[in-house]
Amino acid sequence: TSSLEPLQYLLQEAEALQRAAPPRPAARPPPMPPVSEEGAAPPPPPLAPASASASASAAPIGRAGPSGGAGSSRGRTITEAQVEALKRQKLEVRADVAPASRALRIVNPAEEAAAAALRSAAPTPEEEPADDFYEVTADDLRALALGGGGGGDGGGGGQLKTRAMRELEALQSMPTYGHALVRVRLPGGLVLQAAFHPQEAVGAVLAEVRGCLSPTLQSAQPYLFVTPPRRVLDVSLSLAAAGLVPAATLLLGFDPPVRAGAAGSTPSEVLSARALTLLAAPPDAAAAPQPSFPSALNLPSRSAAGGGGALAPPLGSTSGEAAAAGKGKERKVPKWLQR
């Protein structure tokens, strides 16, 4: 019993101290958020705005804004910069370019076709190729396997390409021409033909047409369009950007439209005095050599355009000229493989 007395004394002291201490207030529950009329709690308060250093660190890397800073706005990739440079080089209008000679002509298609038929000789029959011409060779099969027969993404092997990459390949494969041959159909069945630089504006063509029209038609607000589909040409675009290279035939319209009989049916009613002299003058090749169909100056290879193979013939050459140029140098393609 003597060992339990100290413990009992300590318990009595603890109870006395507990009775002497002030009462502890009861814990209150956390306040509930107010409820709106619809019964839904209001949205949480907005977060504090991030610091300038945090926003700068979260900015995208790899693109530069207009002022060179990163992340301020969407910059340009290297491919997009190359596309813009090639557009300025090949498609933009240049005021310092012009062909050596306009070679302006006013022709009557019916009379020109009859004169060409009289000058042309009788066509010679084509020589029948040998039997081995129709045999399938290893080169033919290789060309089909590598995508030479068309289809796919230009022989890219299924590679995914962005819009800028496809546009860059199209601009790189675009051939360069020294001039473009443009024909414009005039009222009365007449045709104006002239040579222009590919980077001259479409407005230069319209200016030549205006100079050859009679004063009555000049005041009728002429414009140029192509068809099909009908597309009015923007005079501020270059010929290359408007798709008129290497050659094109345009139609002449008037705004407001001119009645069928008001436009005139005879050359004297349609053409100006200068154009009438061009129509009456017979073509003289020695005095004014006529421009041939434009041929590419730097036609790129198919490998540069994403494919494989040798240089393609100029767009202005015919199939017979291309075959004669390559005769004896490479094997002919069978007719059933020709596209």
Helices and strands as residue ranges (DSSP letters): H 5-20, H 52-57, H 78-90, E 105-107, H 109-119, G 131-134, H 138-145, H 163-172, E 180-185, G 187-189, E 191-196, H 202-212, H 215-218, E 222-226, E 231-232, E 247-254, H 267-270, H 273-280, H 319-325, G 335-337
